[in-house]
Amino acid sequence: MAGKLIKRMFLYSAGLTFTNMARLFMRLFTGVMFMQFGIRQISHFSDLAPTFHSVMGLGGETSLLLMILIEIICSTLIILGLFTRFALIPTIISMVIAEIALIQDLMMQQAVSFYSWQAIFLPIMFLGIFLFMMLAGPGKISLDYIISVHLTSIDEKGEAEAKEFELEES
């Protein structure tokens, strides 16, 4: 009796509902957290633009605008679970660039304290979460899954109709 309960609780249900709910939670939580940085940057755009790092020679203002677009658009796509893996590519790249910029700033400082090192952990945290989501995928509770099921059913209908047509010809 106890063995069946343990097996059912840990093995059976772990692969069904909870993993998809966990992926949904991860997408929602991370998307909202990442989006709030973009919203803050929009509200303080004039203050941030002059001091923002220039990425690939684009200039501080253009780099900030690009970062805001990545944070808002990609976060929305991640939350919806729409083109999730494609939306994760710019976010991963932006977190790598942010980490490099933070480390460069930290190395330029004369006096480095424990608290100044804490700033570099945020991009690493997002990077780890985004890499996990890239590997795990959006899960069944996403628009990606709904679209893939719809496209699969269309393909199966098309194959069935093609087989019927072949049978009628012969």
N, CA and C of each residue as an Amber inpcrd file, in Angstrom:
protein
   510
   0.8240000  -1.1880000   0.0000000   0.0000000   0.0000000   0.0000000
   0.8710000   1.2570000   0.0000000   1.8200000   1.3260000   0.9480000
   2.6840000   2.4970000   1.0400000   3.5930000   2.5870000  -0.1790000
   4.0370000   1.4390000  -0.6890000   4.8950000   1.4180000  -1.8750000
   4.1810000   1.9730000  -3.0960000   2.9030000   1.6260000  -3.2540000
   2.1290000   2.1370000  -4.3850000   1.9160000   3.6430000  -4.2670000
   1.6770000   4.0980000  -3.0360000   1.4550000   5.5240000  -2.8200000
   2.7220000   6.3140000  -3.1430000   3.8590000   5.8150000  -2.6840000
   5.1320000   6.4920000  -2.9510000   5.4270000   6.4830000  -4.4480000
   5.2280000   5.3470000  -5.0810000   5.4790000   5.2490000  -6.5140000
   4.5730000   6.1970000  -7.2860000   3.3210000   6.2410000  -6.9050000
   2.3490000   7.0920000  -7.5960000   2.6520000   8.5760000  -7.3570000
   3.0570000   8.8990000  -6.1430000   3.2930000  10.2870000  -5.7940000
   4.5650000  10.8340000  -6.4490000   5.6170000  10.0350000  -6.4850000
   6.8950000  10.5400000  -6.9710000   7.1670000  10.1970000  -8.4350000
   6.8530000   9.0160000  -8.8400000   7.2120000   8.6090000 -10.1870000
   6.1270000   8.9260000 -11.2090000   4.9160000   8.5590000 -10.9240000
   3.8500000   8.6930000 -11.9010000   3.5290000  10.1540000 -12.1970000
   3.2610000  10.9210000 -11.1720000   2.8050000  12.2930000 -11.3940000
   3.9470000  13.2510000 -11.7210000   5.1680000  12.8750000 -11.4090000
   6.2840000  13.7900000 -11.6570000   6.4720000  14.0610000 -13.1380000
   6.2380000  13.0770000 -13.9700000   6.4470000  13.2460000 -15.3950000
   5.2620000  13.8290000 -16.1180000   4.1440000  13.9600000 -15.4750000
   2.9550000  14.4280000 -16.1740000   2.6670000  15.8990000 -15.9130000
   2.0230000  16.1830000 -14.8330000   1.5100000  17.5270000 -14.5870000
   2.5610000  18.4740000 -14.0360000   3.3160000  18.0370000 -13.0650000
   4.1810000  18.9520000 -12.3430000   5.2900000  19.5460000 -13.2040000
   5.8330000  18.7890000 -14.1440000   6.9020000  19.3450000 -14.9760000
   6.3660000  20.4400000 -15.8840000   5.1890000  20.2610000 -16.4100000
   4.6110000  21.3020000 -17.2570000   4.2030000  22.5250000 -16.4510000
   3.7030000  22.3010000 -15.2460000   3.3770000  23.4290000 -14.3690000
   4.6530000  24.1610000 -13.9510000   5.7230000  23.4190000 -13.7130000
   6.9960000  24.0340000 -13.3300000   7.5520000  24.8680000 -14.4820000
   7.4470000  24.3680000 -15.6930000   7.9080000  25.1420000 -16.8410000
   7.0720000  26.4030000 -17.0320000   5.7550000  26.2840000 -16.8190000
   4.8910000  27.4610000 -16.9000000   5.2880000  28.4830000 -15.8500000
   5.4640000  28.0310000 -14.6270000   5.8650000  28.9430000 -13.5550000
   7.2010000  29.5960000 -13.8760000   8.1650000  28.8150000 -14.3670000
   9.4880000  29.3440000 -14.6940000   9.3740000  30.3980000 -15.7940000
   8.5630000  30.1230000 -16.8110000   8.3770000  31.0920000 -17.8910000
   7.7260000  32.3750000 -17.3850000   6.6550000  32.2340000 -16.5990000
   5.9310000  33.3990000 -16.1010000   6.7980000  34.2320000 -15.1600000
   7.4200000  33.5720000 -14.2080000   8.2250000  34.2800000 -13.2090000
   9.4140000  34.9810000 -13.8600000  10.1580000  34.2520000 -14.6680000
  11.3430000  34.8290000 -15.2870000  10.9650000  35.9120000 -16.2920000
   9.9070000  35.6810000 -17.0600000   9.4710000  36.6870000 -18.0230000
   9.0640000  37.9800000 -17.3580000   8.3080000  37.8870000 -16.2700000
   7.8820000  39.0970000 -15.5480000   9.0870000  39.7890000 -14.9140000
   9.9870000  39.0180000 -14.3220000  11.1700000  39.6150000 -13.6980000
  12.0500000  40.3070000 -14.7350000  12.2290000  39.6830000 -15.8810000
  13.0730000  40.2620000 -16.9310000  12.3850000  41.4880000 -17.5430000
  11.0640000  41.4220000 -17.6900000  10.3180000  42.5330000 -18.2720000
  10.3690000  43.7760000 -17.3830000  10.3600000  43.5770000 -16.0780000
  10.3670000  44.7420000 -15.1890000  11.6530000  45.5550000 -15.3250000
  12.7520000  44.9230000 -15.7400000  13.9710000  45.6920000 -16.0000000
  13.7760000  46.5900000 -17.2160000  13.1160000  46.0700000 -18.2400000
  12.8320000  46.8770000 -19.4230000  11.9080000  48.0360000 -19.1100000
  10.8970000  47.7940000 -18.2810000   9.9660000  48.8620000 -17.9020000
  10.6960000  49.9400000 -17.0980000  11.5740000  49.5290000 -16.1860000
  12.3620000  50.5070000 -15.4190000  13.2710000  51.3190000 -16.3310000
  13.8610000  50.6480000 -17.3140000  14.7530000  51.3620000 -18.2210000
  13.9880000  52.3510000 -19.0970000  12.7630000  52.0240000 -19.4660000
  11.9360000  52.9690000 -20.2250000  11.6540000  54.2020000 -19.3810000
  11.3050000  53.9910000 -18.1250000  10.9550000  55.1240000 -17.2680000
  12.1590000  56.0060000 -16.9220000  13.3610000  55.4620000 -16.9800000
  14.5720000  56.2340000 -16.6720000  15.4890000  56.3440000 -17.8940000
  14.8910000  56.3230000 -19.0730000  15.6720000  56.2980000 -20.3110000
  16.6330000  57.4810000 -20.4140000  16.1530000  58.6770000 -20.1400000
  17.0000000  59.8760000 -20.2930000  18.1690000  59.8780000 -19.3050000
  17.9790000  59.2660000 -18.1430000  19.0690000  59.1850000 -17.1650000
  20.0870000  58.1110000 -17.5340000  19.6200000  57.0060000 -18.0870000
  20.4930000  55.8700000 -18.3780000  21.2320000  55.9960000 -19.7100000
  20.6170000  56.6100000 -20.7010000  21.1800000  56.6380000 -22.0580000
  22.6040000  57.1960000 -22.1260000  22.9230000  58.3010000 -21.4620000
  24.2920000  58.8260000 -21.5920000  25.3740000  57.9220000 -21.0030000
  25.0400000  57.1250000 -19.9900000  26.0520000  56.3030000 -19.3290000
  25.9640000  54.8220000 -19.7010000  25.0290000  54.4480000 -20.5700000
  24.8570000  53.0350000 -20.9270000  26.0120000  52.5890000 -21.8210000
  26.4310000  51.3410000 -21.6520000  27.5400000  50.7810000 -22.4250000
  27.1950000  50.7310000 -23.9040000  28.1600000  51.0720000 -24.7140000
  28.0160000  50.9470000 -26.1550000  28.3690000  49.5190000 -26.5430000
  27.4460000  48.8490000 -27.2170000  27.6640000  47.4620000 -27.6310000
  27.9210000  47.4450000 -29.1280000  29.0150000  46.8680000 -29.5220000
  29.4180000  46.7300000 -30.9220000  29.4100000  48.0770000 -31.6560000
  29.7790000  49.1460000 -30.9670000  29.8700000  50.4610000 -31.5760000
  28.5410000  51.1170000 -31.9070000  27.4550000  50.6330000 -31.3240000
  26.1370000  51.2020000 -31.6250000  25.8580000  52.4970000 -30.8860000
  26.5790000  52.7770000 -29.8530000  26.3200000  53.9520000 -29.0310000
  25.4510000  53.5700000 -27.8490000  25.5520000  54.3540000 -26.7800000
  24.8340000  54.0430000 -25.5420000  23.3310000  54.0860000 -25.6890000
  22.8140000  55.1010000 -26.3750000  21.3670000  55.2410000 -26.5130000
  20.7680000  54.1170000 -27.3570000  21.4310000  53.7870000 -28.4620000
  20.9480000  52.7020000 -29.3260000  21.0540000  51.3570000 -28.6150000
  22.1390000  51.1410000 -27.8860000  22.3020000  49.8880000 -27.1370000
  21.2280000  49.7480000 -26.0720000  20.9170000  50.8520000 -25.3900000
  19.8650000  50.8250000 -24.3730000  18.5100000  50.5400000 -25.0030000
  18.2300000  51.1640000 -26.1310000  16.9700000  50.9220000 -26.8300000
  16.8580000  49.4640000 -27.2670000  17.9400000  48.9100000 -27.7700000
  17.9590000  47.5050000 -28.1730000  17.7340000  46.5880000 -26.9750000
  18.3530000  46.9150000 -25.8550000  18.1770000  46.1190000 -24.6390000
  16.7320000  46.1780000 -24.1510000  16.1200000  47.3620000 -24.2120000
  14.7260000  47.5000000 -23.7940000  13.8200000  46.6670000 -24.6950000
  14.0660000  46.7080000 -25.9940000  13.2540000  45.9100000 -26.9210000
  13.3870000  44.4130000 -26.6370000  14.6180000  43.9770000 -26.3790000
  14.8320000  42.5670000 -26.0420000  14.0850000  42.2150000 -24.7620000
  14.2060000  43.0670000 -23.7560000  13.5740000  42.7710000 -22.4660000
  12.0510000  42.7660000 -22.5530000  11.4600000  43.6440000 -23.3310000
  10.0020000  43.7170000 -23.4120000   9.4480000  42.6650000 -24.3720000
   9.9530000  42.6330000 -25.6020000   9.3930000  41.7230000 -26.6150000
   9.6860000  40.2700000 -26.2790000  10.9340000  39.9600000 -25.9730000
  11.2890000  38.5650000 -25.6830000  10.6370000  38.0800000 -24.3980000
  10.5120000  38.9520000 -23.4060000   9.8280000  38.5660000 -22.1690000
   8.3630000  38.2340000 -22.4430000   7.7210000  39.0340000 -23.2750000
   6.3280000  38.7650000 -23.6290000   6.1960000  37.4240000 -24.3360000
   7.0920000  37.1500000 -25.2690000   7.0590000  35.8660000 -25.9740000
   7.3200000  34.7010000 -25.0290000   8.2450000  34.8810000 -24.0960000
   8.5450000  33.8250000 -23.1150000   7.3410000  33.5800000 -22.2170000
   6.6950000  34.6420000 -21.7500000   5.5200000  34.4980000 -20.8920000
   4.4140000  33.7460000 -21.6220000   4.1820000  34.0940000 -22.8860000
   3.1340000  33.4370000 -23.6720000   3.5300000  32.0200000 -24.0930000
   4.8140000  31.7510000 -24.0960000   5.2710000  30.4550000 -24.5860000
   5.1690000  30.3970000 -26.0970000   5.3860000  31.5210000 -26.7570000
   5.2890000  31.6300000 -28.2040000   6.6940000  31.8540000 -28.7660000
   7.1320000  30.9640000 -29.6460000   8.4890000  31.0100000 -30.1950000
   9.5100000  31.1150000 -29.0640000   9.3130000  30.3230000 -28.0370000
  10.0830000  30.4490000 -26.8000000  11.5750000  30.2860000 -27.0220000
  11.9600000  29.2440000 -27.7060000  13.3940000  29.0100000 -27.8900000
  14.0350000  30.0920000 -28.7490000  13.3180000  30.6220000 -29.7300000
  13.8490000  31.7300000 -30.5310000  13.9480000  33.0040000 -29.6970000
  12.9750000  33.2360000 -28.8120000  12.9910000  34.4230000 -27.9530000
  14.1080000  34.3500000 -26.9200000  14.5390000  33.1450000 -26.5910000
  15.6060000  32.9940000 -25.5990000  16.9840000  33.3350000 -26.1650000
  17.1520000  33.2470000 -27.4580000  18.4660000  33.5150000 -28.0580000
  18.9200000  34.9540000 -27.8020000  18.0990000  35.9810000 -28.1250000
  18.5540000  37.3520000 -27.8260000  18.7260000  37.6170000 -26.3330000
  17.8940000  36.9770000 -25.5030000  18.0270000  37.2010000 -24.0590000
  19.3230000  36.6020000 -23.5330000  19.6920000  35.4470000 -24.0260000
  20.9550000  34.8250000 -23.6160000  22.1300000  35.6890000 -24.0540000
  22.1000000  36.1500000 -25.2960000  23.1800000  37.0010000 -25.8040000
  23.2690000  38.2930000 -24.9870000  22.1210000  38.8930000 -24.6730000
  22.1360000  40.1460000 -23.9120000  22.6770000  39.9400000 -22.4970000
  22.4040000  38.7930000 -21.8940000  22.9300000  38.5460000 -20.5510000
  24.4330000  38.2880000 -20.5780000  24.9280000  37.6590000 -21.6190000
  26.3840000  37.4740000 -21.7470000  27.0580000  38.8300000 -21.9060000
  26.4860000  39.6900000 -22.7570000  27.0540000  41.0290000 -22.9610000
  26.9770000  41.8430000 -21.6710000  25.8540000  41.7560000 -20.9570000
  25.7060000  42.4860000 -19.6880000  26.7370000  42.0090000 -18.6670000
  26.9600000  40.7190000 -18.6160000  27.9410000  40.1730000 -17.6750000
  29.3460000  40.6630000 -18.0010000  29.6850000  40.6490000 -19.2780000
  31.0130000  41.1320000 -19.6890000  31.1740000  42.6060000 -19.3350000
  30.1260000  43.4090000 -19.5980000  30.1890000  44.8510000 -19.2920000
  30.3270000  45.0800000 -17.7930000  29.6040000  44.3190000 -16.9800000
  29.6970000  44.4790000 -15.5270000  31.0740000  44.0900000 -15.0050000
  31.6340000  43.0270000 -15.5400000  32.9690000  42.6020000 -15.1070000
  34.0110000  43.6440000 -15.5170000  33.8790000  44.2000000 -16.7310000
  34.8100000  45.2470000 -17.1550000  34.7180000  46.4650000 -16.2420000
  33.4980000  46.8730000 -15.8990000  33.3270000  48.0110000 -14.9820000
  33.9400000  47.7180000 -13.6210000  33.7440000  46.4900000 -13.1590000
  34.2670000  46.1180000 -11.8460000  35.7890000  46.1260000 -11.8370000
  36.3890000  45.6910000 -12.9290000  37.8500000  45.6610000 -13.0080000
  38.4480000  47.0630000 -13.0890000  37.6770000  48.0230000 -13.5830000
  38.1610000  49.4070000 -13.6930000  38.1330000  50.1430000 -12.3570000
  37.3350000  49.6500000 -11.4090000  37.2360000  50.3160000 -10.1170000
  38.5280000  50.1190000  -9.3200000  38.8750000  51.1450000  -8.5680000
  40.0740000  51.0690000  -7.7510000  39.8360000  50.2320000  -6.4960000
  38.7760000  50.5590000  -5.7760000  38.4520000  49.8460000  -4.5440000
  37.2610000  48.9320000  -4.8120000  37.4920000  47.6390000  -4.6900000
  36.4370000  46.6670000  -4.9450000  36.0070000  46.0720000  -3.6170000
  34.7190000  46.1810000  -3.3270000  34.1950000  45.6290000  -2.0820000
  33.3430000  44.4040000  -2.3920000  32.9210000  43.7370000  -1.3350000
  32.0560000  42.5620000  -1.4900000  30.7530000  42.9350000  -2.1800000
  30.1950000  44.0810000  -1.8360000  28.9010000  44.4850000  -2.3840000
  28.9870000  44.8450000  -3.8610000  30.1370000  45.3070000  -4.3130000
  30.2730000  45.6290000  -5.7280000  30.2960000  44.3630000  -6.5860000
  30.6970000  43.2390000  -6.0080000  30.7010000  41.9750000  -6.7480000
  29.3020000  41.3920000  -6.8920000  28.3670000  41.8150000  -6.0410000
  27.0210000  41.2450000  -6.0990000  26.2850000  41.5940000  -7.3790000
  26.6200000  42.6950000  -8.0130000  25.9360000  43.1110000  -9.2390000
  26.1470000  42.1350000 -10.3810000  27.2590000  41.4200000 -10.3820000
  27.5370000  40.5180000 -11.5030000  26.7400000  39.2200000 -11.4340000
  26.0870000  38.9610000 -10.3140000  25.3620000  37.6980000 -10.1740000
  24.0060000  37.7000000 -10.8620000  23.3870000  38.8460000 -11.0530000
  22.0610000  38.9150000 -11.6630000  22.0610000  38.4360000 -13.1240000
  22.9730000  38.9180000 -13.9870000  22.9950000  38.3780000 -15.3460000
  23.3230000  36.8840000 -15.3910000  24.1750000  36.4300000 -14.4810000
  24.5070000  35.0000000 -14.4480000  23.2700000  34.1850000 -14.0640000
  22.4830000  34.6920000 -13.1160000  21.2680000  33.9990000 -12.7160000
  20.2880000  33.9040000 -13.8900000  20.0520000  35.0290000 -14.5620000
  19.1570000  35.0010000 -15.7220000  19.7100000  34.1000000 -16.8140000
  21.0040000  34.1360000 -17.0250000  21.6260000  33.2980000 -18.0440000
  21.3910000  31.8160000 -17.7530000  21.5630000  31.4210000 -16.5010000
  21.3110000  30.0270000 -16.1250000  19.8580000  29.6230000 -16.3370000
  18.9330000  30.4870000 -15.9600000  17.5120000  30.1870000 -16.1400000
  17.1650000  30.1080000 -17.6230000  17.6880000  31.0440000 -18.4170000
  17.3990000  31.0330000 -19.8520000  17.9780000  29.7950000 -20.5290000
  19.1650000  29.3710000 -20.1200000  19.7440000  28.1460000 -20.6820000
  18.9240000  26.9220000 -20.2950000  18.4300000  26.8880000 -19.0520000
  17.5580000  25.7970000 -18.6380000  16.2900000  25.7640000 -19.4880000
  15.6810000  26.9350000 -19.6890000  14.4490000  26.9830000 -20.4810000
  14.7140000  26.6120000 -21.9370000  15.9030000  26.9370000 -22.4380000
  16.2610000  26.5560000 -23.8060000  16.3390000  25.0310000 -23.9140000
  16.9070000  24.3850000 -22.9100000  17.0240000  22.9290000 -22.9300000
  15.6960000  22.2320000 -22.6460000  14.9450000  22.7360000 -21.6800000
  13.7040000  22.0800000 -21.2510000  12.5450000  22.3600000 -22.1850000
  12.5540000  23.4890000 -22.8490000  11.4430000  23.8590000 -23.7170000
  10.3110000  24.4940000 -22.9240000   9.2900000  24.9620000 -23.6290000
   8.2130000  25.7020000 -22.9650000   7.2120000  24.8360000 -22.2260000
   7.1310000  23.5550000 -22.5310000   6.1630000  22.6740000 -21.8840000
   4.8360000  22.6520000 -22.6250000   3.9050000  21.8710000 -22.0890000
   2.6060000  21.6960000 -22.7470000   1.6550000  22.8640000 -22.5140000
   1.9250000  23.6700000 -21.5090000   1.0520000  24.8110000 -21.2260000
   1.6790000  26.0370000 -21.8840000   1.6680000  26.0520000 -23.2190000
   2.2700000  27.1410000 -23.9720000   1.6330000  27.2210000 -25.3540000
   1.7760000  28.3630000 -25.9780000   1.2730000  28.5160000 -27.3430000
   2.1060000  27.6980000 -28.3210000   3.3830000  27.5080000 -28.0290000
   4.2260000  26.6510000 -28.8790000   3.6450000  25.2460000 -28.9790000
   3.2170000  24.7050000 -27.8530000   2.6620000  23.3500000 -27.8330000
   1.3440000  23.3030000 -28.6070000   0.4890000  24.2950000 -28.3960000
  -0.8030000  24.3280000 -29.0960000  -0.5810000  24.4140000 -30.6090000
   0.3460000  25.2420000 -31.0280000   0.6400000  25.3690000 -32.4550000
   1.2130000  24.0780000 -33.0160000   2.1230000  23.4370000 -32.2670000
   2.7170000  22.1850000 -32.7630000   1.6880000  21.0740000 -32.8560000
   0.7540000  21.0130000 -31.9070000  -0.3110000  20.0080000 -31.9850000
  -1.1920000  20.2720000 -33.1980000  -1.5080000  21.5290000 -33.4440000
  -2.3380000  21.8910000 -34.5960000  -1.6310000  21.5490000 -35.9050000
  -0.3410000  21.9000000 -36.0060000   0.4070000  21.5960000 -37.2240000
   0.5640000  20.0980000 -37.4390000   0.7440000  19.3490000 -36.3610000
   0.8530000  17.8970000 -36.4640000  -0.4470000  17.2850000 -36.9460000
  -1.5720000  17.7790000 -36.4450000  -2.8670000  17.2420000 -36.8790000
  -3.1260000  17.5670000 -38.3420000  -2.6880000  18.7380000 -38.8020000
  -2.8400000  19.0820000 -40.2210000  -1.9890000  18.1550000 -41.0800000
  -0.7490000  17.8820000 -40.6490000   0.1250000  16.9740000 -41.3920000
  -0.4630000  15.5680000 -41.4600000  -1.0120000  15.0950000 -40.3390000
  -1.5980000  13.7610000 -40.3100000  -2.8310000  13.6760000 -41.2100000
  -3.6430000  14.7330000 -41.2280000  -4.8080000  14.7620000 -42.1180000
  -4.3650000  14.7560000 -43.5740000  -3.3170000  15.5140000 -43.8660000
  -2.8010000  15.5580000 -45.2340000  -2.2630000  14.2150000 -45.6810000
  -1.5660000  13.5110000 -44.7890000  -1.0430000  12.1850000 -45.1170000
  -2.1730000  11.1820000 -45.3100000  -3.2110000  11.2700000 -44.4780000
  -4.3550000  10.3660000 -44.6070000  -5.0800000  10.6070000 -45.9220000
  -5.2570000  11.8740000 -46.2970000  -5.9060000  12.1850000 -47.5660000
  -5.0640000  11.7130000 -48.7440000  -3.7440000  11.8250000 -48.6500000
  -2.8570000  11.3690000 -49.7180000  -2.9380000   9.8580000 -49.8700000
  -3.0230000   9.1200000 -48.7560000  -3.1490000   7.6690000 -48.8270000
  -4.4820000   7.2720000 -49.4490000  -5.5610000   7.9750000 -49.0910000
  -6.8720000   7.7050000 -49.6890000  -6.8380000   7.9460000 -51.1850000
  -6.1970000   9.0040000 -51.6140000  -6.0860000   9.3380000 -53.0280000
  -5.3060000   8.2630000 -53.7740000  -4.2140000   7.7570000 -53.1550000
  -3.4180000   6.6940000 -53.7720000  -4.2400000   5.4270000 -53.9050000
  -5.0370000   5.1030000 -52.8940000  -5.8740000   3.9000000 -52.9470000
  -6.9490000   4.0280000 -54.0250000  -7.5110000   5.2030000 -54.1940000
  -8.5350000   5.4140000 -55.2190000  -7.9580000   5.2940000 -56.6160000
  -6.7180000   5.7090000 -56.8140000  -6.0940000   5.6330000 -58.1310000
  -5.7760000   4.2200000 -58.5370000  -5.4420000   3.3750000 -57.5840000
  -5.0390000   2.0060000 -57.9440000  -6.1820000   1.0610000 -58.0200000
